[in-house]
Amino acid sequence: MSLFQLILVAIIQGITEFLPISSSGHLILLPSLTGMEDQGLAIDVAVHVGTLGAVVLYFWSDVKLALAGLPRALRGRIDTPQSRMALALIVATIPTVIVGAILHLTGLSSAMRSVAVIGWTMLGFGLLLYWMDQKGPQTKEAGDWGLRDAVILGLWQVLALIPGTSRSGICITGARYLGYTREDGARIAMLMSIPTIIASGALLSLDVIGQANAQLAKDSAIAAVFAFVSALLALNLMMRLLRSVSFTPYVIYRVILGTILLIVAYS
């Protein structure tokens, strides 16, 4: 893989991982529409590590609270805000881990990697995000996030296993449906991404064990760094914009891209 493609893949992953426009969809489309070689699982793991570092750094204050509450949560002592947050993150991740493992082991995850599927999910879930963002109340804040909402958002997050859906996008859609403000809904969605990315990266790592060599290690390091920087910039920009701008610009992008992909797929 050329250095240009390596950096391009990393930047695309970094920018799209947390914006509600689907990172997996864009990474599948890159080789499909340009003829470039697929970046491979090792690079996928590397860019996931990069984006994980970005979201942990950006939301470090929240991450510290969850880590502090994790021991109590694991012992079943849900009597502090920290332990409640840790439990909520665990509960919200379980459905995606179970369904994701099933799709991966059965090969169904690969079967869904098509331009047509991405076109429909880009369009359909983009319009759903717009509807929920416009109609959903803004009566809840991140501090109101409890076990019930964690279960519901965990089920919403399962939909992100369909390429083109966008993990952050569908979680934000679910959060707006539940009545969270735009900014706090996005904050919850980003925090939910941390255990999900860890689980996804661990699963992918099982498939690349034994492939390591000096060149692949170098390429992976480059990809992780560029993914980290681009993800951090994208996160910072989106969270700042949400103080004054809705999700409509992202929806417009999704609708345009989805329509183009459907034309390509069925022409």
N, C-alpha and C positions, 0 to 999 in steps of 0.2 A: 504494500500500500504506500502511495506517495505521501510525502509530508503534507502537501496541500490538502489531500483528502482526509488525512488524519486530523488536521486542525479543523477542517470544515465539519467533520462529524462531531468533534468535541464541542465546537461552538453551537452547532444546531441542537445538540443534546442539552447543553447548558442553558441556552435561551428558552427552549421549549419545555423543559422538564417541569417548570413551575408556572409558566404562563398557561392559561386554559386552552391550549391549542394542540396538545398531544405530541410528546417527544417521540414515542414509539412509532406513531404514524409518519412523522417526518423522516425518521431514520430508515423506515421500510421503503418510503418513496424515493429516497436519494438514489439507491442503486437501481430501483425499478424504472425510474424516469430518465436517469442520466447515463445508464450503462456502466457506472462505476462498480467495482467489485464490492461485495458485501463486507462490512468492516470486521465481522466475526465476533464470536462471543467474548473473547479476551478483551477486546476494545470496549464492548458493551459493559463489561464489569468495570473497566477503568473509568469510563465516563460516569457510571453510577457512583463510584467512589468520589469522583470530583464533585458531583452535584450534592452528594451527601455531606461532604465537608462544607459546602456553601450554605446549605440550609441550617446545619448545626451551628455554624458561626453566626449567621444572621439572627437566629432565634435562641442564642446561647442562654439568655436569662430564663426562658421557658424550659429549655432542655435541662438546665441545672435543677429546676424544681422537680421535673419528672424523674431525673436520676436520683434525687434525694428521697423521693417518695417510693422508689422502686422496691427497696427491701421490705418496707411495711406492706406494700401492695402484694408482694409475693407471699407474705406470711398471712394474708387475709385481713390485715388491719387497715381498713379504709376509713381512717378517722382524721385525716389531715388533707388540706388542699393538694399537697404534693402527691400523696398516695392515691388520691382520687384521679389526678391527672395521669399518673403512671398506669393505673388500671384502665382508664378510658382509652389510652393509646394502645394497650395490649388487646383489649376487647375489639377495638375498631380494626385491628390488623388481622385477627384470626380468620374471618371469612375469606379475605383475599388470599391468604397463605394457603388455605385448604383448597379453594377452587383453582387457584393458580397452579398448585402442585398437580392437581388432577388433569388440567388442560395440558400441562407440560409433559406429563408421563404418558398421556394418551395420544399426543401429537396434534391435538385440536388447536393448540396455540399457533402452530405453524400453518395449519389449514386456513386460518383466518387472516393471514398476512397477504391480503390482496388489495389492489387499487380500488376495486368496487366497494369492499367492506369499509375501507378507510373513507371513501367518498361519502357513503351513507352515514357513518358515525360522525364525521366532521359536520355534516349538514344537520342531521337530526339532533344530536346532543348540543350543537351550537344553538339551535333554535330553542331547545329546552332550557339552556342556561339563560337565554334572553328572557324567556317567559317567567322563570322563577325569579330572576333578578328584578324584573319590573313589577311583578305581582306580590312577591314575598315581603312580609313585614320586616321591619328592622327593630325588633324588640329585645333581642338577646345579645349578650356579649360573651367573649371567650370564657369568662369566669363562670358562666351559667352551664358550661359543658359538663354533662354528667353521664352516667352509665347508659341511660335510655337513649340519649342522642348519639352516644358512641356506637351503640349497636346499629342504629339506623344508618349512620354515616358509614359504618363498616360495610353494610349491605350495598349502599350506593357505590362505594369504592370498588366492589367486585366488578361492576360494569366496565371499569377501566381496563380490565383484562382483554376487552375487545379492542383491537388496534384502531387508533383514530379517535377514541373516546376522550382521552386526556384524564389522567388520574386527578390532577389538581382541579381540572374543570368540572368533573362530575362530583367531586367532594364539595366544591364551592356551590354547585347547583343544589346539592342536598342540604348544605348549611343555610342557603338562602330560603329553601323550602321550609326549614325548621324555624326560620325567623331571625337568624343571626345577621348582624350588620355586614356590609360588604368587607370591611377591613378585618373584622374578627372572624368572619367565615373563611376568608383566605388564610388567616393566621392558623386556624384549626386545621385546614386542609394541608398547609405546609408542615405542621407538626406531625400530622398523620403520615406524611411522606417518609419520615425518618425511619420508623420500624419497617415500613413497607419496602423502602429501598434496600435496607439491610437484608431483609428476607429474600428479596429478588436477587440481590448481588450474591448472596450465599448459594442460592439455587443455581445461578449461572456458573458460579465458580466450580461447582461439582463437575460441570461438563468440560471445563478447560484445564483441569488438573492433568499434568503430564505434558501439556503443550508448551510450557514455558521455555524460552531461550533468551539469549541476551538481546537480540533485536526486538523481540516481542515485549520484553520488559521495558526497553527504551521507548518503544511506541506507546505502550500503556501509560508510562509516566507522563509523556507529552500530552496524551489525550486527557488524562486526569487533571493536569494543571490548567489546560485551556477550558475544560468543562467547568472547573471550579470557578475560574475568573468570570466566565460568561454567565454562569448561573447566579453568582453573587450580584453582578450588575443587573441582571434581569429581575431578580427578587427585589432589589432595592428600588428599581424603577417602578415595578408594579405596585408595591406596597405604598409608595409615595403617591402614585396616581390615584389609588383607590380612595384617597381622602377627598378627591374632588371629581373623579371620573368613574362612570359605571363600567360594566363589562362589555358594553355594546361594541367598542372597537374590535375586541377579540372575536365577538360573534360575527361581525361583518367579515372579518378575515376568514373565519371558519366556513361561512356560507359561500363565499367566493371560491375558496379552495375546494370545498366539497363539490360544488357544482362543476368546476373544471374537471375534477377527478372522475365524476360520474360520466361526463361527456367523453373523456378519454377511455374509460372502462367499457362503455357500451357502443363506441363508434367503430 
